[in-house]
Amino acid sequence: MAYQGVVSPSTITQQLNYNRFDVKRTMKEAQGQIRQLLSDFADPTKDLVIDGMRFTASQKYGAAASLALTDKMSKLSDTTTTILSVFTELYKLEKSIGGAS
């Protein structure tokens, strides 16, 4: 995943305001995708599907499939790290503003 630069606070506010976001569910979905990809990649009889691209059992150990798998895993890793970081900082902010103990 290429670095896109710093995201403006107004963009973040627009994305997060009025949205119900379940961190646990999102993390479970990302982990489920990772688990499924690894399972499909390890099974020599199964085809591998990454973002709509199908790699047959004989193709999935080639360079194109490996590159697609590496890219997808990197995106999932970046996504989970970002989600955790954002919500950790939001928790700290709410705690400091609200004075909750």
C-alpha angles and dihedrals in degrees: 000000000000120000108256099191131248115329114228118244091237091058091051091047092051091050096047104036115099093001122121107217124184107205095189093051092047092049091048091051092051091048090048091053091050092048092048093048092050092046093050091045093051095049107083092201098053128086117235120230117192119176092333095314112120120211114189120226090263094048101045095083092054128101097263094052092044091051092048091048093048091049093048093048090049091051092049091048092049091047095052092045091050093048092051093046095049095048093044089055092045089052091051090048094049090047093050094045097043096039090224116165 
